[in-house]
Amino acid sequence: MVQNIDPASERFLAALRQTNRTLGRVEGQISSGRKLNRASDNPDQISQALQIRADLEHLFQIRANLSRVRETVNTSEQALQSALLSMDRAASLASQGASGTSDATRRRLIAIEVEGLIGHMISLSNTRFDGRYVFGGTRDDRPPYVLDMTRANPAGDYQGTETALEIRDPRGSQFSYAHNAREIFDHPDPSRNVFAALVSLRAALLSDDSARIETALASIRTASEHLNGELHYVGVVQGRLAEAVDFSHKQEFNLKTALSEIEDTDLTAAILELKQARHQQEAALAAKGTAPRTSLFDYLK
């Protein structure tokens, strides 16, 4: 077999091809601004970059969930604030009804307004956000309570679930972010039952019994304290959500920084590498051009 190229020339051509590949790679990095333009550039780092991108997508989904829950919690806060205002009005009405200056007719008129407060409170328990009932537990597609003033208990039975609603934060832990309507408005403890306090006040007013009205007023006050506790709970949840969102932004910065270190071109280093490769290319071509050329006739002289 006849060799057309001597070993030295083969080495020269191999080195020149490697230099040309380096030039092509570095020029591509400078023009695109990316160190990784194809899988062959650095297989190990490609795998790391893909993992970081997956982590970013997961983080973005968590933050989207947090933002949605945040709006839901803000909606529940507004409902609780409105509920407390209604209870303040109920306490004022109870005080008027308990007064010795109120007669049966006046108390019946007050009872009508209290009836309106009952309807409003049940409406607040059915607060919705984005088409979902925020106090229904995991069953958020139906109202927790249905108003019917012909019943002894106008709210009826609770239609939601007792299951706590939870959200995952960027650290991987989960926490509860909402109490259900039964816990808030229809608590098993009579001293914390908002519906029962209003219903008992209405009944006391209609009975024209000042002593019963005083008792109902005490229930209104303890139920209001319970609502204040629920509002405080919402504030704690809002703080936890804000902290989680803030952490997600810090985590996003860290992940993007790590991704940039893998993918983005270091222009200073790339330009230096480009200059070195061009210098090697030019030096190799110049050396090859000045190398002595021998043939078979040179050895036969």
Backbone as CSV, one residue per row, in Angstrom:
resi,resn,N_x,N_y,N_z,CA_x,CA_y,CA_z,C_x,C_y,C_z
1,MET,0.844,-1.191,0.000,0.000,0.000,0.000,0.880,1.242,0.000
2,VAL,0.609,2.186,-0.869,1.415,3.398,-1.008,0.790,4.511,-0.167
3,GLN,1.590,5.141,0.715,1.124,6.261,1.504,1.347,7.553,0.729
4,ASN,0.284,8.307,0.585,0.391,9.573,-0.138,0.903,10.696,0.748
5,ILE,0.703,10.576,2.081,1.108,11.635,2.996,1.997,11.020,4.061
6,ASP,3.115,11.666,4.329,4.045,11.162,5.334,3.485,11.431,6.730
7,PRO,3.943,10.697,7.748,3.431,10.850,9.117,3.485,12.273,9.639
8,ALA,4.533,12.989,9.349,4.655,14.369,9.837,3.549,15.243,9.256
9,SER,3.259,15.023,7.976,2.194,15.812,7.348,0.834,15.438,7.930
10,GLU,0.640,14.164,8.222,-0.617,13.738,8.837,-0.815,14.404,10.199
11,ARG,0.258,14.479,10.998,0.182,15.136,12.294,-0.121,16.616,12.126
12,PHE,0.517,17.198,11.131,0.280,18.636,10.881,-1.194,18.881,10.529
13,LEU,-1.727,18.055,9.629,-3.116,18.231,9.200,-4.100,17.980,10.351
14,ALA,-3.799,16.983,11.197,-4.666,16.702,12.348,-4.682,17.882,13.314
15,ALA,-3.484,18.444,13.554,-3.393,19.601,14.446,-4.114,20.797,13.845
16,LEU,-3.989,20.957,12.513,-4.652,22.081,11.853,-6.179,21.932,11.928
17,ARG,-6.664,20.690,11.747,-8.112,20.461,11.851,-8.618,20.784,13.258
18,GLN,-7.837,20.388,14.284,-8.213,20.677,15.658,-8.250,22.184,15.909
19,THR,-7.271,22.889,15.388,-7.240,24.351,15.532,-8.439,24.986,14.845
20,ASN,-8.773,24.469,13.654,-9.927,25.008,12.919,-11.238,24.743,13.673
21,ARG,-11.317,23.558,14.304,-12.511,23.266,15.102,-12.613,24.221,16.288
22,THR,-11.475,24.487,16.908,-11.451,25.437,18.027,-11.907,26.815,17.560
23,LEU,-11.381,27.235,16.394,-11.778,28.534,15.852,-13.286,28.589,15.597
24,GLY,-13.811,27.528,15.002,-15.241,27.495,14.706,-16.083,27.525,15.970
25,ARG,-15.626,26.761,16.978,-16.371,26.714,18.233,-16.368,28.082,18.930
26,VAL,-15.199,28.691,19.021,-15.093,29.959,19.736,-15.810,31.072,18.986
27,GLU,-15.689,31.082,17.661,-16.407,32.098,16.877,-17.917,31.951,17.055
28,GLY,-18.379,30.683,17.126,-19.806,30.446,17.369,-20.228,30.933,18.745
29,GLN,-19.372,30.737,19.748,-19.694,31.206,21.103,-19.783,32.726,21.154
30,ILE,-18.872,33.386,20.454,-18.867,34.851,20.482,-20.073,35.411,19.746
31,SER,-20.411,34.836,18.602,-21.536,35.363,17.816,-22.887,35.075,18.476
32,SER,-23.015,33.907,19.135,-24.300,33.551,19.750,-24.411,33.998,21.204
33,GLY,-23.258,34.243,21.835,-23.267,34.585,23.251,-23.442,33.378,24.151
34,ARG,-23.366,32.183,23.581,-23.583,30.948,24.341,-22.406,30.005,24.166
35,LYS,-22.006,29.372,25.283,-20.937,28.380,25.216,-21.437,27.043,24.695
36,LEU,-22.713,26.770,24.944,-23.292,25.483,24.540,-24.291,25.712,23.416
37,ASN,-23.875,25.396,22.209,-24.761,25.548,21.064,-25.209,24.212,20.485
38,ARG,-24.524,23.149,20.901,-24.903,21.799,20.469,-24.445,20.822,21.543
39,ALA,-25.050,19.642,21.538,-24.749,18.657,22.583,-23.282,18.279,22.628
40,SER,-22.612,18.294,21.490,-21.212,17.874,21.431,-20.266,18.899,22.050
41,ASP,-20.754,20.122,22.301,-19.881,21.141,22.872,-19.354,20.717,24.239
42,ASN,-20.244,20.176,25.074,-19.838,19.706,26.405,-20.966,18.848,26.964
43,PRO,-20.968,17.550,26.670,-22.080,16.668,27.069,-22.412,16.713,28.557
44,ASP,-21.386,16.770,29.423,-21.638,16.786,30.865,-22.384,18.054,31.281
45,GLN,-21.974,19.183,30.741,-22.622,20.436,31.104,-24.007,20.567,30.474
46,ILE,-24.208,19.942,29.328,-25.549,19.927,28.723,-26.535,19.285,29.698
47,SER,-26.114,18.174,30.319,-26.968,17.486,31.279,-27.271,18.390,32.478
48,GLN,-26.258,19.096,32.959,-26.468,20.012,34.092,-27.420,21.144,33.710
49,ALA,-27.244,21.681,32.510,-28.097,22.780,32.056,-29.557,22.334,31.944
50,LEU,-29.772,21.128,31.440,-31.134,20.611,31.312,-31.785,20.440,32.682
51,GLN,-30.996,19.987,33.665,-31.531,19.818,35.014,-31.904,21.167,35.627
52,ILE,-31.059,22.167,35.421,-31.353,23.502,35.956,-32.602,24.068,35.312
53,ARG,-32.739,23.865,33.999,-33.947,24.349,33.313,-35.204,23.653,33.852
54,ALA,-35.088,22.367,34.132,-36.228,21.639,34.717,-36.555,22.192,36.111
55,ASP,-35.510,22.496,36.883,-35.717,23.074,38.216,-36.394,24.443,38.108
56,LEU,-36.021,25.220,37.107,-36.646,26.529,36.907,-38.122,26.389,36.555
57,GLU,-38.445,25.454,35.678,-39.842,25.239,35.304,-40.675,24.833,36.525
58,HIS,-40.098,23.965,37.344,-40.794,23.538,38.569,-40.994,24.723,39.509
59,LEU,-39.971,25.559,39.614,-40.056,26.741,40.474,-41.129,27.706,39.973
60,PHE,-41.186,27.905,38.656,-42.188,28.811,38.089,-43.602,28.305,38.361
61,GLN,-43.795,26.990,38.306,-45.111,26.421,38.574,-45.497,26.623,40.039
62,ILE,-44.535,26.412,40.932,-44.794,26.633,42.359,-45.178,28.080,42.602
63,ARG,-44.460,29.013,41.965,-44.760,30.431,42.188,-46.116,30.808,41.606
64,ALA,-46.472,30.220,40.489,-47.804,30.475,39.919,-48.884,29.994,40.883
65,ASN,-48.659,28.818,41.487,-49.619,28.293,42.474,-49.698,29.215,43.689
66,LEU,-48.545,29.701,44.141,-48.509,30.608,45.284,-49.259,31.900,44.982
67,SER,-49.093,32.418,43.776,-49.772,33.660,43.399,-51.283,33.469,43.369
68,ARG,-51.713,32.315,42.852,-53.157,32.036,42.809,-53.712,31.926,44.226
69,VAL,-53.011,31.200,45.086,-53.455,31.050,46.468,-53.439,32.395,47.190
70,ARG,-52.454,33.205,46.871,-52.355,34.526,47.497,-53.603,35.352,47.205
71,GLU,-54.062,35.318,45.952,-55.281,36.050,45.592,-56.499,35.475,46.320
72,THR,-56.528,34.163,46.444,-57.628,33.518,47.170,-57.645,33.956,48.629
73,VAL,-56.473,33.968,49.250,-56.374,34.361,50.662,-56.739,35.838,50.830
74,ASN,-56.321,36.681,49.901,-56.689,38.092,49.965,-58.203,38.268,49.877
75,THR,-58.845,37.440,49.054,-60.302,37.486,48.939,-60.961,37.073,50.253
76,SER,-60.414,36.040,50.888,-60.979,35.601,52.172,-60.777,36.664,53.241
77,GLU,-59.659,37.388,53.174,-59.426,38.473,54.138,-60.515,39.545,54.011
78,GLN,-60.838,39.912,52.786,-61.885,40.918,52.571,-63.226,40.432,53.115
79,ALA,-63.515,39.147,52.917,-64.778,38.592,53.416,-64.827,38.636,54.940
80,LEU,-63.714,38.309,55.592,-63.682,38.314,57.055,-63.781,39.731,57.613
81,GLN,-63.156,40.663,56.929,-63.279,42.051,57.374,-64.733,42.510,57.288
82,SER,-65.405,42.138,56.210,-66.821,42.482,56.058,-67.655,41.793,57.136
83,ALA,-67.305,40.545,57.454,-68.030,39.808,58.491,-67.883,40.496,59.853
84,LEU,-66.692,40.976,60.144,-66.476,41.669,61.419,-67.278,42.970,61.490
85,LEU,-67.358,43.682,60.371,-68.175,44.897,60.344,-69.645,44.559,60.607
86,SER,-70.088,43.446,60.040,-71.479,43.017,60.262,-71.715,42.652,61.720
87,MET,-70.721,42.026,62.342,-70.865,41.672,63.758,-70.832,42.913,64.641
88,ASP,-70.055,43.904,64.245,-70.066,45.175,64.989,-71.456,45.811,64.921
89,ARG,-72.048,45.734,63.718,-73.404,46.273,63.567,-74.401,45.466,64.397
90,ALA,-74.217,44.159,64.429,-75.109,43.306,65.226,-74.999,43.647,66.705
91,ALA,-73.769,43.893,67.175,-73.583,44.249,68.587,-74.275,45.578,68.896
92,SER,-74.158,46.523,67.949,-74.824,47.813,68.137,-76.337,47.644,68.188
93,LEU,-76.865,46.803,67.303,-78.311,46.559,67.282,-78.767,45.855,68.558
94,ALA,-77.937,44.917,69.037,-78.279,44.203,70.267,-78.333,45.176,71.447
95,SER,-77.391,46.101,71.496,-77.383,47.097,72.565,-78.635,47.963,72.515
96,GLN,-79.027,48.341,71.299,-80.261,49.120,71.154,-81.473,48.316,71.623
97,GLY,-81.510,47.035,71.226,-82.641,46.189,71.584,-82.732,45.924,73.072
98,ALA,-81.561,45.846,73.728,-81.539,45.573,75.169,-81.910,46.801,75.990
99,SER,-81.858,47.958,75.354,-82.153,49.208,76.067,-83.613,49.234,76.532
100,GLY,-83.812,49.819,77.689,-85.163,49.923,78.224,-86.042,50.854,77.423
101,THR,-85.445,51.640,76.557,-86.244,52.561,75.731,-86.844,51.877,74.507
102,SER,-86.407,50.645,74.222,-86.932,49.917,73.058,-88.164,49.110,73.456
103,ASP,-89.220,49.252,72.661,-90.423,48.455,72.918,-90.478,47.298,71.925
104,ALA,-91.548,46.531,71.958,-91.673,45.350,71.108,-91.629,45.713,69.630
105,THR,-92.268,46.806,69.265,-92.270,47.217,67.854,-90.864,47.560,67.390
106,ARG,-90.154,48.317,68.225,-88.768,48.685,67.874,-87.908,47.442,67.758
107,ARG,-88.085,46.501,68.641,-87.276,45.284,68.604,-87.596,44.425,67.386
108,ARG,-88.824,44.419,66.939,-89.171,43.665,65.726,-88.490,44.293,64.502
109,LEU,-88.436,45.618,64.482,-87.755,46.304,63.377,-86.256,45.994,63.388
110,ILE,-85.694,45.977,64.599,-84.268,45.623,64.708,-84.054,44.178,64.258
111,ALA,-84.985,43.295,64.598,-84.877,41.881,64.213,-84.854,41.731,62.696
112,ILE,-85.577,42.593,61.984,-85.571,42.540,60.515,-84.183,42.862,59.984
113,GLU,-83.528,43.874,60.598,-82.169,44.195,60.156,-81.203,43.068,60.488
114,VAL,-81.381,42.445,61.656,-80.520,41.310,62.022,-80.720,40.163,61.030
115,GLU,-81.960,39.972,60.586,-82.221,38.942,59.578,-81.408,39.221,58.315
116,GLY,-81.321,40.496,57.942,-80.495,40.853,56.790,-79.027,40.548,57.030
117,LEU,-78.570,40.748,58.266,-77.179,40.426,58.608,-76.921,38.923,58.512
118,ILE,-77.919,38.124,58.900,-77.770,36.665,58.769,-77.586,36.284,57.306
119,GLY,-78.425,36.856,56.439,-78.305,36.565,55.012,-76.963,37.011,54.466
120,HIS,-76.508,38.192,54.911,-75.205,38.693,54.453,-74.073,37.790,54.925
121,MET,-74.157,37.306,56.171,-73.103,36.448,56.706,-73.038,35.124,55.939
122,ILE,-74.197,34.575,55.610,-74.209,33.336,54.823,-73.639,33.601,53.433
123,SER,-73.950,34.766,52.885,-73.382,35.136,51.587,-71.855,35.223,51.662
124,LEU,-71.336,35.777,52.757,-69.883,35.862,52.932,-69.256,34.477,53.056
125,SER,-69.957,33.556,53.689,-69.430,32.186,53.797,-69.340,31.529,52.422
126,ASN,-70.111,32.065,51.470,-70.108,31.530,50.098,-69.254,32.377,49.155
127,THR,-68.307,33.119,49.718,-67.417,33.963,48.909,-66.699,33.133,47.858
128,ARG,-66.611,33.703,46.656,-65.939,32.994,45.552,-64.776,33.821,45.011
129,PHE,-63.790,33.112,44.492,-62.696,33.729,43.747,-62.392,32.849,42.550
130,ASP,-62.343,33.467,41.390,-62.057,32.731,40.152,-63.022,31.557,39.975
131,GLY,-64.283,31.783,40.353,-65.315,30.765,40.169,-65.328,29.669,41.217
132,ARG,-64.479,29.762,42.235,-64.386,28.732,43.266,-64.761,29.296,44.625
133,TYR,-65.436,28.487,45.438,-65.820,28.902,46.784,-64.611,28.763,47.711
134,VAL,-64.165,29.888,48.246,-62.898,29.893,48.983,-62.999,29.241,50.353
135,PHE,-64.222,29.110,50.895,-64.384,28.520,52.225,-65.006,27.128,52.168
136,GLY,-64.976,26.489,51.016,-65.613,25.186,50.862,-64.697,24.001,51.074
137,GLY,-63.459,24.246,51.523,-62.517,23.140,51.649,-62.118,22.636,50.265
138,THR,-61.974,21.343,50.121,-61.602,20.778,48.821,-62.800,20.666,47.880
139,ARG,-63.996,20.853,48.398,-65.192,20.853,47.542,-65.561,22.322,47.281
140,ASP,-64.877,22.899,46.284,-65.020,24.330,46.043,-65.920,24.659,44.858
141,ASP,-66.698,23.665,44.398,-67.562,23.892,43.246,-69.026,24.084,43.635
142,ARG,-69.306,24.134,44.926,-70.678,24.355,45.395,-70.646,25.259,46.624
143,PRO,-71.702,26.028,46.881,-71.704,26.914,48.045,-71.703,26.115,49.344
144,PRO,-70.907,26.525,50.316,-70.876,25.808,51.597,-72.217,25.815,52.327
145,TYR,-72.977,26.913,52.179,-74.256,27.017,52.863,-75.316,27.578,51.918
146,VAL,-76.564,27.207,52.169,-77.697,27.687,51.372,-78.691,28.357,52.326
147,LEU,-78.973,29.625,52.082,-79.857,30.398,52.954,-81.319,29.973,52.804
148,ASP,-81.972,29.766,53.942,-83.406,29.480,53.961,-83.939,29.958,55.311
149,MET,-84.544,31.137,55.321,-84.984,31.747,56.574,-86.192,31.041,57.188
150,THR,-86.772,30.089,56.486,-87.892,29.347,57.065,-87.409,28.266,58.021
151,ARG,-86.127,27.956,58.003,-85.582,26.923,58.887,-85.154,27.538,60.216
152,ALA,-85.091,26.712,61.232,-84.591,27.173,62.526,-83.139,27.611,62.413
153,ASN,-82.382,26.849,61.601,-81.001,27.223,61.278,-80.986,27.672,59.817
154,PRO,-81.041,28.965,59.548,-81.165,29.461,58.159,-80.030,29.025,57.240
155,ALA,-78.859,28.712,57.819,-77.722,28.311,56.982,-77.806,26.864,56.534
156,GLY,-78.524,26.041,57.271,-78.599,24.621,56.934,-77.297,23.914,57.241
157,ASP,-77.117,22.760,56.641,-75.916,21.960,56.870,-74.772,22.414,55.965
158,TYR,-73.581,22.238,56.475,-72.365,22.579,55.722,-72.202,21.630,54.536
159,GLN,-71.994,22.197,53.339,-71.905,21.402,52.119,-70.470,21.169,51.634
160,GLY,-69.488,21.752,52.342,-68.099,21.593,51.910,-67.423,20.408,52.569
161,THR,-66.101,20.450,52.626,-65.318,19.377,53.263,-64.503,19.954,54.411
162,GLU,-64.059,19.053,55.285,-63.232,19.462,56.424,-61.744,19.409,56.079
163,THR,-61.413,18.885,54.916,-60.013,18.710,54.531,-59.305,20.057,54.434
164,ALA,-58.139,20.152,55.069,-57.365,21.396,55.029,-56.763,21.599,53.645
165,LEU,-56.776,22.835,53.191,-56.159,23.171,51.913,-54.690,23.496,52.141
166,GLU,-53.809,22.888,51.343,-52.371,23.091,51.529,-51.715,23.523,50.229
167,ILE,-50.590,24.220,50.389,-49.808,24.675,49.243,-48.342,24.336,49.506
168,ARG,-47.615,23.991,48.450,-46.185,23.670,48.581,-45.368,24.933,48.351
169,ASP,-44.358,25.126,49.192,-43.495,26.287,49.002,-42.208,25.865,48.287
170,PRO,-41.368,26.823,47.846,-40.180,26.478,47.066,-39.169,25.618,47.814
171,ARG,-39.237,25.586,49.131,-38.307,24.748,49.901,-38.741,23.287,49.918
172,GLY,-39.950,23.013,49.438,-40.434,21.640,49.378,-41.417,21.285,50.466
173,SER,-41.608,22.157,51.465,-42.559,21.872,52.535,-43.958,22.335,52.131
174,GLN,-44.965,21.886,52.863,-46.345,22.273,52.595,-46.936,22.923,53.838
175,PHE,-47.878,23.844,53.634,-48.549,24.459,54.773,-50.001,24.753,54.404
176,SER,-50.843,24.769,55.438,-52.270,25.035,55.247,-52.484,26.524,55.024
177,TYR,-53.407,26.866,54.121,-53.613,28.277,53.827,-55.073,28.724,53.964
178,ALA,-55.989,27.847,54.350,-57.390,28.260,54.442,-58.164,27.396,55.430
179,HIS,-59.001,28.064,56.227,-59.979,27.359,57.059,-61.298,27.295,56.298
180,ASN,-62.100,26.299,56.583,-63.368,26.168,55.868,-64.468,26.965,56.567
181,ALA,-65.598,27.086,55.875,-66.702,27.918,56.371,-67.256,27.406,57.692
182,ARG,-67.223,26.101,57.890,-67.748,25.561,59.159,-66.868,26.012,60.326
183,GLU,-65.549,25.980,60.140,-64.641,26.444,61.185,-64.829,27.935,61.477
184,ILE,-65.098,28.703,60.427,-65.146,30.158,60.568,-66.511,30.649,61.048
185,PHE,-67.568,30.205,60.391,-68.899,30.783,60.633,-69.838,29.897,61.452
186,ASP,-69.585,28.582,61.451,-70.542,27.646,62.052,-69.812,26.682,62.975
187,HIS,-68.957,27.241,63.829,-68.071,26.432,64.665,-68.870,25.555,65.644
188,PRO,-68.395,24.326,65.887,-69.094,23.436,66.835,-69.182,24.014,68.250
189,ASP,-68.203,24.840,68.615,-68.241,25.492,69.916,-69.255,26.645,69.848
190,PRO,-70.365,26.581,70.612,-71.411,27.608,70.535,-70.893,29.025,70.756
191,SER,-69.861,29.182,71.582,-69.345,30.519,71.866,-68.600,31.118,70.675
192,ARG,-68.294,30.283,69.685,-67.560,30.745,68.502,-68.397,30.640,67.228
193,ASN,-69.667,30.329,67.383,-70.529,30.112,66.225,-71.188,31.434,65.807
194,VAL,-70.752,31.973,64.687,-71.232,33.267,64.206,-72.706,33.178,63.805
195,PHE,-73.047,32.158,63.026,-74.444,31.989,62.612,-75.375,31.899,63.825
196,ALA,-74.999,31.042,64.768,-75.848,30.810,65.938,-76.029,32.084,66.755
197,ALA,-74.976,32.898,66.855,-75.062,34.142,67.626,-76.075,35.093,66.995
198,LEU,-76.034,35.206,65.676,-76.970,36.104,64.988,-78.404,35.575,65.062
199,VAL,-78.569,34.261,64.896,-79.903,33.659,64.957,-80.500,33.836,66.357
200,SER,-79.663,33.646,67.385,-80.165,33.796,68.761,-80.525,35.248,69.046
201,LEU,-79.801,36.188,68.471,-80.131,37.601,68.655,-81.479,37.924,68.012
202,ARG,-81.671,37.411,66.809,-82.956,37.655,66.135,-84.117,37.080,66.951
203,ALA,-83.935,35.868,67.434,-84.996,35.223,68.226,-85.266,36.005,69.508
204,ALA,-84.202,36.507,70.156,-84.365,37.259,71.399,-85.114,38.563,71.150
205,LEU,-84.811,39.210,70.043,-85.495,40.456,69.703,-86.978,40.210,69.443
206,LEU,-87.268,39.139,68.729,-88.671,38.834,68.423,-89.444,38.432,69.679
207,SER,-88.723,37.896,70.675,-89.397,37.493,71.921,-89.638,38.673,72.854
208,ASP,-89.052,39.816,72.483,-89.205,41.035,73.283,-88.742,40.807,74.726
209,ASP,-87.593,40.105,74.836,-87.054,39.740,76.145,-85.665,40.377,76.279
210,SER,-85.555,41.392,77.078,-84.285,42.125,77.205,-83.175,41.248,77.782
211,ALA,-83.519,40.345,78.698,-82.503,39.457,79.282,-81.923,38.533,78.202
212,ARG,-82.778,37.979,77.368,-82.308,37.125,76.274,-81.458,37.926,75.286
213,ILE,-81.858,39.175,75.079,-81.075,40.019,74.153,-79.671,40.251,74.718
214,GLU,-79.566,40.479,76.038,-78.249,40.655,76.671,-77.398,39.403,76.501
215,THR,-78.033,38.247,76.683,-77.299,36.983,76.496,-76.826,36.837,75.051
216,ALA,-77.709,37.204,74.112,-77.353,37.132,72.695,-76.218,38.104,72.370
217,LEU,-76.236,39.271,73.011,-75.159,40.246,72.801,-73.814,39.672,73.230
218,ALA,-73.808,38.949,74.357,-72.562,38.309,74.812,-72.073,37.296,73.782
219,SER,-73.012,36.569,73.179,-72.632,35.593,72.144,-72.084,36.296,70.904
220,ILE,-72.677,37.432,70.560,-72.185,38.209,69.417,-70.737,38.627,69.659
221,ARG,-70.441,39.051,70.875,-69.084,39.513,71.188,-68.058,38.378,71.145
222,THR,-68.411,37.209,71.693,-67.456,36.092,71.660,-67.272,35.569,70.233
223,ALA,-68.354,35.589,69.452,-68.239,35.173,68.046,-67.378,36.154,67.262
224,SER,-67.472,37.440,67.615,-66.629,38.449,66.966,-65.156,38.214,67.292
225,GLU,-64.885,37.844,68.535,-63.498,37.525,68.919,-62.974,36.348,68.097
226,HIS,-63.848,35.385,67.881,-63.462,34.233,67.050,-63.125,34.686,65.629
227,LEU,-63.947,35.580,65.063,-63.674,36.080,63.717,-62.361,36.863,63.668
228,ASN,-62.084,37.602,64.735,-60.800,38.306,64.800,-59.635,37.325,64.770
229,GLY,-59.807,36.203,65.451,-58.778,35.158,65.415,-58.600,34.594,64.022
230,GLU,-59.706,34.407,63.315,-59.624,33.904,61.936,-58.924,34.918,61.028
231,LEU,-59.187,36.198,61.253,-58.534,37.239,60.464,-57.034,37.269,60.752
232,HIS,-56.676,37.042,62.005,-55.253,36.964,62.364,-54.589,35.784,61.659
233,TYR,-55.299,34.652,61.620,-54.768,33.475,60.921,-54.495,33.798,59.459
234,VAL,-55.417,34.517,58.823,-55.229,34.897,57.420,-53.985,35.775,57.268
235,GLY,-53.774,36.680,58.232,-52.578,37.523,58.183,-51.300,36.708,58.270
236,VAL,-51.300,35.684,59.106,-50.134,34.798,59.229,-49.886,34.076,57.905
237,VAL,-50.963,33.596,57.285,-50.835,32.899,56.001,-50.299,33.846,54.930
238,GLN,-50.789,35.073,54.912,-50.303,36.052,53.933,-48.808,36.285,54.099
239,GLY,-48.350,36.350,55.344,-46.919,36.510,55.589,-46.126,35.315,55.097
240,ARG,-46.654,34.120,55.322,-45.971,32.896,54.874,-45.917,32.844,53.352
241,LEU,-47.000,33.249,52.700,-47.017,33.252,51.236,-46.039,34.273,50.678
242,ALA,-45.997,35.454,51.282,-45.071,36.491,50.819,-43.629,36.019,50.967
243,GLU,-43.331,35.354,52.080,-41.988,34.820,52.306,-41.635,33.765,51.259
244,ALA,-42.612,32.913,50.949,-42.370,31.852,49.954,-42.123,32.438,48.571
245,VAL,-42.902,33.449,48.196,-42.718,34.087,46.889,-41.353,34.772,46.831
246,ASP,-40.981,35.445,47.912,-39.684,36.118,47.962,-38.550,35.104,47.830
247,PHE,-38.671,33.982,48.520,-37.646,32.939,48.417,-37.565,32.394,47.001
248,SER,-38.719,32.273,46.332,-38.726,31.745,44.964,-37.961,32.667,44.020
249,HIS,-38.064,33.973,44.232,-37.323,34.917,43.389,-35.815,34.792,43.629
250,LYS,-35.420,34.605,44.884,-34.003,34.407,45.187,-33.504,33.105,44.570
251,GLN,-34.322,32.065,44.666,-33.945,30.778,44.083,-33.844,30.879,42.563
252,GLU,-34.756,31.623,41.969,-34.709,31.825,40.510,-33.402,32.511,40.120
253,PHE,-33.011,33.527,40.879,-31.750,34.232,40.592,-30.568,33.270,40.672
254,ASN,-30.550,32.433,41.719,-29.440,31.486,41.883,-29.386,30.484,40.730
255,LEU,-30.548,29.966,40.341,-30.587,28.987,39.252,-30.177,29.625,37.924
256,LYS,-30.661,30.824,37.670,-30.300,31.491,36.417,-28.818,31.850,36.386
257,THR,-28.255,32.184,37.543,-26.817,32.459,37.612,-26.024,31.201,37.289
258,ALA,-26.448,30.082,37.877,-25.770,28.808,37.602,-25.901,28.431,36.136
259,LEU,-27.074,28.653,35.554,-27.293,28.339,34.141,-26.435,29.233,33.258
260,SER,-26.326,30.490,33.637,-25.509,31.422,32.863,-24.044,31.004,32.861
261,GLU,-23.562,30.524,34.033,-22.166,30.082,34.115,-21.895,28.897,33.194
262,ILE,-22.918,28.086,32.980,-22.763,26.920,32.108,-22.936,27.292,30.641
263,GLU,-23.932,28.110,30.349,-24.326,28.346,28.951,-23.751,29.608,28.322
264,ASP,-23.612,30.661,29.095,-23.259,31.951,28.503,-21.755,32.080,28.273
265,THR,-21.425,32.744,27.201,-20.031,32.929,26.822,-19.342,33.959,27.703
266,ASP,-18.130,33.602,28.165,-17.255,34.578,28.813,-16.477,35.259,27.684
267,LEU,-16.931,36.442,27.293,-16.370,37.087,26.107,-14.867,37.326,26.223
268,THR,-14.408,37.722,27.389,-12.972,37.979,27.555,-12.166,36.711,27.318
269,ALA,-12.603,35.609,27.941,-11.897,34.336,27.775,-12.025,33.821,26.344
270,ALA,-13.207,34.003,25.730,-13.424,33.512,24.370,-12.564,34.275,23.372
271,ILE,-12.465,35.590,23.520,-11.641,36.395,22.604,-10.169,36.015,22.748
272,LEU,-9.718,35.783,23.978,-8.333,35.360,24.194,-8.084,34.005,23.549
273,GLU,-9.024,33.060,23.709,-8.875,31.738,23.103,-8.876,31.843,21.577
274,LEU,-9.717,32.746,21.040,-9.767,32.944,19.585,-8.432,33.465,19.067
275,LYS,-7.856,34.425,19.759,-6.559,34.980,19.339,-5.468,33.915,19.383
276,GLN,-5.485,33.111,20.450,-4.478,32.051,20.568,-4.613,31.029,19.442
277,ALA,-5.864,30.643,19.126,-6.093,29.661,18.064,-5.667,30.219,16.707
278,ARG,-5.963,31.476,16.444,-5.544,32.083,15.178,-4.025,32.175,15.086
279,HIS,-3.395,32.505,16.235,-1.934,32.575,16.253,-1.339,31.199,15.972
280,GLN,-1.923,30.154,16.593,-1.426,28.799,16.347,-1.625,28.404,14.891
281,GLN,-2.754,28.779,14.334,-3.030,28.453,12.944,-2.033,29.136,12.014
282,GLU,-1.825,30.415,12.251,-0.899,31.169,11.396,0.529,30.673,11.543
283,ALA,0.930,30.375,12.782,2.293,29.882,13.022,2.501,28.522,12.364
284,ALA,1.505,27.647,12.470,1.622,26.310,11.875,1.713,26.406,10.355
285,LEU,0.885,27.227,9.750,0.916,27.377,8.292,2.231,27.990,7.833
286,ALA,2.734,28.961,8.617,4.006,29.596,8.248,5.140,28.603,8.354
287,ALA,5.127,27.791,9.448,6.190,26.794,9.627,6.143,25.752,8.526
288,LYS,4.942,25.353,8.144,4.815,24.347,7.088,5.287,24.905,5.758
289,GLY,5.031,26.182,5.572,5.437,26.786,4.298,6.934,26.916,4.144
290,THR,7.663,27.015,5.266,9.128,27.169,5.194,9.860,25.854,5.387
291,ALA,9.136,24.752,5.636,9.800,23.460,5.850,10.430,22.971,4.557
292,PRO,11.655,22.359,4.639,12.314,21.839,3.411,11.511,20.703,2.795
293,ARG,11.513,20.676,1.480,10.785,19.642,0.756,11.787,18.699,0.091
294,THR,11.674,17.425,0.401,12.586,16.425,-0.174,11.790,15.416,-0.979
295,SER,12.505,14.837,-1.919,11.876,13.801,-2.739,12.847,12.638,-2.895
296,LEU,12.498,11.614,-3.636,13.364,10.447,-3.853,14.648,10.849,-4.583
297,PHE,14.552,11.844,-5.432,15.752,12.263,-6.185,16.785,12.891,-5.277
298,ASP,16.351,13.513,-4.152,17.317,14.108,-3.210,18.176,13.030,-2.590
299,TYR,17.601,11.861,-2.328,18.378,10.768,-1.691,19.243,10.021,-2.705
300,LEU,19.004,10.187,-3.985,19.771,9.475,-5.011,20.962,10.274,-5.490
301,LYS,21.094,11.530,-5.074,22.203,12.369,-5.505,23.513,11.835,-4.941
